[in-house]
């Protein structure tokens, strides 16, 4: 199926690994122009390539509004505008309530909220000019289903889900759709690092299955970055033109909320 993304320009943050990298690659395969950024610009250049003229990469701190503005302006100059935005930059803080200090709380809230606000504010004039303006915020099932092991991250994710709903209503008059994709446990570099640091005697596949069982994932495994990238790209598509203010869970059935 043609998703209608050929020639569209999409900004993807946190694109040097995991879901962001998979999303950028899928968009390029659909014929989109991609402006990808990450904190580590050198790594991004190494892992992501695309057709000549269709890809721009840059190092960008999404918490630096002036850097975000420069990145978006350069993207618009290069491609003639911006049609879509994927807010993917993020991380999880594995810490319980009593293990989390005030600075860590502020860092989590800053990253989950202001990384999105900076990019949406900057890109809004360009998205308004597009006939298919769309934003997808990559979030987590934690937003509705908090875990004590991720106290600050759970709260910040809930704030982002709330903000996403507000943005969908606020930007609708400009013809800009805003949706969320909420992740469960996804097999990315973050989980592989935790496995390596654990010193576990199991091989990675067995550790993965044990983790899935411990977390109550009905499908019995962690998801893949490509399995997340597909719904992100589908929500960006003009074919999804009547979907806004929605969220899709991608977690192998781990979500317990209705």
PLY file of the C-alpha trace (Angstrom):
ply
format ascii 1.0
element vertex 258
property float x
property float y
property float z
element edge 257
property int vertex1
property int vertex2
end_header
0.00 0.00 0.00
1.24 3.48 -0.88
1.18 5.48 2.35
1.44 8.78 0.49
4.70 9.78 2.21
6.90 10.00 -0.88
8.36 13.48 -1.11
7.08 14.46 2.34
9.60 15.86 4.82
9.72 14.27 8.27
11.79 15.32 11.28
12.79 12.45 13.58
14.51 13.01 16.93
16.54 10.42 18.81
17.28 8.71 15.51
20.68 7.15 16.17
19.35 3.89 17.62
16.29 1.82 18.46
12.84 3.08 17.50
14.08 6.38 16.09
16.56 4.68 13.78
13.99 2.10 12.63
11.45 4.87 11.97
13.90 6.95 9.94
14.83 3.93 7.82
11.18 3.01 7.23
10.35 6.56 6.19
13.25 6.62 3.74
12.03 3.32 2.29
8.63 4.98 1.76
10.31 7.73 -0.27
10.09 10.45 2.37
12.72 13.10 2.98
14.10 12.61 6.49
15.80 15.10 8.78
17.19 13.02 11.62
18.89 14.26 14.75
20.45 12.81 17.89
22.83 13.91 20.61
25.61 11.87 19.00
25.77 13.19 15.46
28.78 11.05 14.52
27.01 7.83 15.48
23.92 8.94 13.58
25.95 9.44 10.41
27.47 5.98 10.79
24.23 4.06 11.26
21.81 5.91 8.98
22.09 6.43 5.25
19.59 7.14 2.51
19.13 8.08 -1.14
21.10 11.14 -2.25
19.27 14.33 -1.35
16.66 12.59 0.82
18.47 12.55 4.17
19.92 15.18 6.46
21.49 14.31 9.80
22.63 16.56 12.62
23.69 16.57 16.24
20.99 18.37 18.20
20.13 18.67 21.88
16.32 18.73 21.91
16.39 20.58 25.23
18.20 23.50 23.57
15.42 25.47 21.88
17.81 27.55 19.77
19.51 24.39 18.49
16.11 22.88 17.64
15.12 26.06 15.81
18.32 26.00 13.78
17.83 22.33 12.92
14.22 22.85 11.77
15.09 26.00 9.79
17.89 24.20 7.97
15.56 21.29 7.24
12.88 23.59 5.81
15.47 25.40 3.70
16.82 22.13 2.33
13.50 20.42 1.58
11.14 23.35 1.14
9.16 22.76 4.32
8.29 20.27 7.05
5.26 17.96 6.85
5.63 15.70 9.88
7.43 15.40 13.20
8.32 12.33 15.26
9.22 13.19 18.85
11.21 10.15 19.86
14.10 11.44 21.97
13.93 9.97 25.44
15.14 7.50 28.00
13.94 5.73 31.14
15.20 6.29 34.66
15.19 2.98 36.52
14.70 4.21 40.08
12.06 3.95 42.77
10.54 6.95 44.50
12.99 6.98 47.43
15.93 6.57 45.02
15.04 9.63 42.90
16.27 13.10 43.85
14.77 16.45 42.79
17.27 16.97 40.00
16.37 13.61 38.45
12.66 14.47 38.66
13.26 17.77 36.87
15.47 16.10 34.25
12.79 13.53 33.45
10.04 16.14 33.16
12.24 18.44 31.09
13.11 15.70 28.63
9.61 14.30 28.22
7.85 17.68 27.98
10.22 20.32 26.66
11.79 18.14 23.98
8.30 17.94 22.47
7.33 21.57 23.06
10.53 22.91 21.52
10.10 20.94 18.31
6.35 21.44 17.93
6.58 25.18 18.56
9.38 25.55 16.03
7.87 23.30 13.37
4.27 24.54 13.74
4.43 27.27 11.05
5.77 24.73 8.56
3.33 22.01 9.58
0.49 24.51 9.14
1.53 25.09 5.51
1.50 21.36 4.76
-1.67 19.70 3.50
-0.86 16.70 5.72
0.74 18.09 8.88
1.20 15.39 11.52
2.99 14.83 14.81
3.62 11.50 16.52
4.88 11.50 20.09
6.63 8.30 21.07
5.52 7.56 24.62
5.15 4.49 26.85
2.42 2.34 28.34
3.84 3.63 31.63
1.84 6.79 30.96
-1.31 4.92 31.98
0.21 2.01 33.86
2.94 3.31 36.18
5.64 1.12 37.66
7.23 1.72 41.03
10.61 0.83 39.52
10.25 3.82 37.17
8.65 6.40 39.42
9.77 9.64 37.76
9.61 8.26 34.23
6.05 7.00 34.76
4.89 10.42 35.97
6.67 12.26 33.15
5.19 9.88 30.57
1.70 10.57 31.96
2.34 14.30 31.61
3.40 13.81 27.99
0.26 11.82 27.18
-1.85 14.61 28.66
0.12 17.24 26.73
-0.31 15.26 23.50
-4.09 15.33 23.92
-3.99 19.09 24.48
-1.79 19.58 21.42
-4.18 17.55 19.27
-7.03 19.91 20.17
-4.90 23.06 19.92
-3.37 22.26 16.53
-6.46 20.82 14.87
-7.50 24.25 13.59
-4.18 24.39 11.73
-4.88 21.03 10.10
-2.15 19.36 12.18
-2.85 15.93 13.66
-1.19 14.80 16.89
-1.11 11.17 18.04
0.87 8.98 20.43
2.45 5.56 20.15
2.90 4.02 23.60
5.55 1.36 23.97
5.90 -1.63 26.19
9.22 -3.45 26.45
11.12 -3.12 23.18
14.33 -4.98 22.38
16.70 -2.06 21.85
20.23 -1.24 22.92
18.99 -0.11 26.30
17.77 -3.59 27.27
20.86 -5.25 25.81
23.04 -3.00 27.96
21.02 -3.95 31.04
21.47 -7.63 30.17
25.23 -7.21 29.81
25.46 -5.26 33.06
23.38 -7.86 34.94
26.04 -10.58 34.72
23.25 -13.10 34.14
24.34 -16.66 33.25
21.44 -17.07 30.78
21.92 -16.31 27.10
20.18 -13.21 25.83
17.20 -15.06 24.30
16.48 -16.88 27.56
16.94 -13.67 29.57
14.58 -11.91 27.17
11.90 -14.58 27.64
12.36 -14.55 31.41
11.99 -10.77 31.45
8.81 -10.98 29.35
7.35 -13.53 31.78
8.27 -11.39 34.78
6.59 -8.35 33.24
3.45 -10.28 32.28
3.70 -9.86 28.50
1.12 -12.22 26.95
3.05 -12.61 23.69
6.02 -13.89 25.70
8.74 -11.70 24.24
9.98 -8.15 23.87
8.96 -6.21 20.78
11.27 -5.01 18.03
12.02 -1.47 16.90
10.46 -2.20 13.49
7.23 -3.29 15.16
7.03 0.17 16.71
8.16 2.06 13.63
5.27 0.74 11.53
2.43 2.33 13.56
4.43 5.56 13.80
4.81 5.75 10.04
1.17 4.71 9.51
-0.06 7.54 11.75
2.06 10.04 9.80
0.47 8.91 6.54
-2.19 11.12 4.93
-4.26 7.93 4.82
-4.67 8.38 8.58
-6.11 11.85 8.04
-9.08 11.41 10.43
-7.01 10.14 13.36
-5.91 12.69 15.93
-5.73 12.78 19.73
-5.35 9.01 19.79
-2.78 6.64 21.23
-1.76 3.17 20.11
-0.27 0.67 22.55
2.57 -1.44 21.17
3.42 -3.75 24.03
2.60 -7.35 23.24
-0.58 -7.14 25.32
1.11 -5.96 28.52
-1.31 -3.04 28.96
-3.96 -3.84 31.57
-6.01 -0.66 31.20
-9.20 -0.68 29.10
0 1
1 2
2 3
3 4
4 5
5 6
6 7
7 8
8 9
9 10
10 11
11 12
12 13
13 14
14 15
15 16
16 17
17 18
18 19
19 20
20 21
21 22
22 23
23 24
24 25
25 26
26 27
27 28
28 29
29 30
30 31
31 32
32 33
33 34
34 35
35 36
36 37
37 38
38 39
39 40
40 41
41 42
42 43
43 44
44 45
45 46
46 47
47 48
48 49
49 50
50 51
51 52
52 53
53 54
54 55
55 56
56 57
57 58
58 59
59 60
60 61
61 62
62 63
63 64
64 65
65 66
66 67
67 68
68 69
69 70
70 71
71 72
72 73
73 74
74 75
75 76
76 77
77 78
78 79
79 80
80 81
81 82
82 83
83 84
84 85
85 86
86 87
87 88
88 89
89 90
90 91
91 92
92 93
93 94
94 95
95 96
96 97
97 98
98 99
99 100
100 101
101 102
102 103
103 104
104 105
105 106
106 107
107 108
108 109
109 110
110 111
111 112
112 113
113 114
114 115
115 116
116 117
117 118
118 119
119 120
120 121
121 122
122 123
123 124
124 125
125 126
126 127
127 128
128 129
129 130
130 131
131 132
132 133
133 134
134 135
135 136
136 137
137 138
138 139
139 140
140 141
141 142
142 143
143 144
144 145
145 146
146 147
147 148
148 149
149 150
150 151
151 152
152 153
153 154
154 155
155 156
156 157
157 158
158 159
159 160
160 161
161 162
162 163
163 164
164 165
165 166
166 167
167 168
168 169
169 170
170 171
171 172
172 173
173 174
174 175
175 176
176 177
177 178
178 179
179 180
180 181
181 182
182 183
183 184
184 185
185 186
186 187
187 188
188 189
189 190
190 191
191 192
192 193
193 194
194 195
195 196
196 197
197 198
198 199
199 200
200 201
201 202
202 203
203 204
204 205
205 206
206 207
207 208
208 209
209 210
210 211
211 212
212 213
213 214
214 215
215 216
216 217
217 218
218 219
219 220
220 221
221 222
222 223
223 224
224 225
225 226
226 227
227 228
228 229
229 230
230 231
231 232
232 233
233 234
234 235
235 236
236 237
237 238
238 239
239 240
240 241
241 242
242 243
243 244
244 245
245 246
246 247
247 248
248 249
249 250
250 251
251 252
252 253
253 254
254 255
255 256
256 257
